[in-house]
């Protein structure tokens, strides 16, 4: 899978704070809707129920991944291991709610 930014928000545009400040809420919402990798817009109810969580201690683990999975995380930029940890954390939290 490739990282595909929307036409309105190419990577070079994301680093332009003046352009970002000039965007209207409607333009931001349209860019989010057009970007398949963008997180959804959060409703006020989410913020009312959100809580601050302190970072957990990390434990070194050796993990073998399929090549396409590892490449996809690397292609997202930033800290691929942190992104993988976030995905696994979300999975664990969801699984805990099912029990």
N, C-alpha and C positions, 0 to 999 in steps of 0.2 A: 504494500500500500504506500502511496506517496502522499506527502503533505501537500495539500492543495489550498493555498490561501484564496480568498474571494478576490474578484476583480477590483473591488473598491479598497481593499486593504492588503496590498502587497507587502512583503517583509520590510522594504525600505520605508514605506509609509508608517509602519508601526513605530519607527524610531523618530518620527517627526512630531514632537509634542505640540507644536503650534497647530498642525493639521488636526491632531486628535482633539485639542480643546475647541476647535471651530466646528466639529461635528455636532449635529443636532441629535437628540434622542432617537428620532425616526431614522436618521442615517446610520446610527450605531446599531439599532435593532435590525435594519435591513442587511447590514454587513454581517451580523451574527447569523441571521436566517440563511444567508447565502453561503456561509462557510460551514462545510460539513464537519470540520474539526473544532468549531467554536463551542464553548460551554453554553448552556441555555441561560437566558436572562433569569435572574432569581427574583422571585416575588417578595414582597414585604414580609409575608408570613415566614419565609425561610429565615430572614434576618432576625425575626422575633424569637425563633426557636434555636438559632445558632449559638454555639458556645465556644469559648477559646480552649483549645487543647494544646497542652505542652508537648513538645516533641518527645518521642520515646527514644530510649537508648537503642542503638543499632547493634546487631549481632552479625559478624561476618558469616556468609553462607556461600558455598559454591553451587552454582546452578547452571545446568546445561539447557539451552534454549534452541528451538529450531531457528535456523539462519534467518528466514523472513521475519520472524518475530523480533529477534535482536536488531536486525537492520531497521525495522520500522521504528523502534524506540530510539535508536541512534539518530535517525533522520528527523526526529522531532526537535532536535536541538536541546541544548541545556544538559542537565544531569540525567542521563538515561537510567541510571540505577535508582535515582530518587523517583523518577516517573514510574518505573516498574514497582517500587515499593508502595507508591500511592495507589496503583491499580490493585495490588495484592491486599493492601489495607482496606480498600473499599469492598473488595470481595469478601474478606473476613467479616467486616462489619455487617454486610448484607446477610451472610450465612448465619451469623449469630442471631439475627432478628427472626430467622426462619425456625430456629430451634425452640 
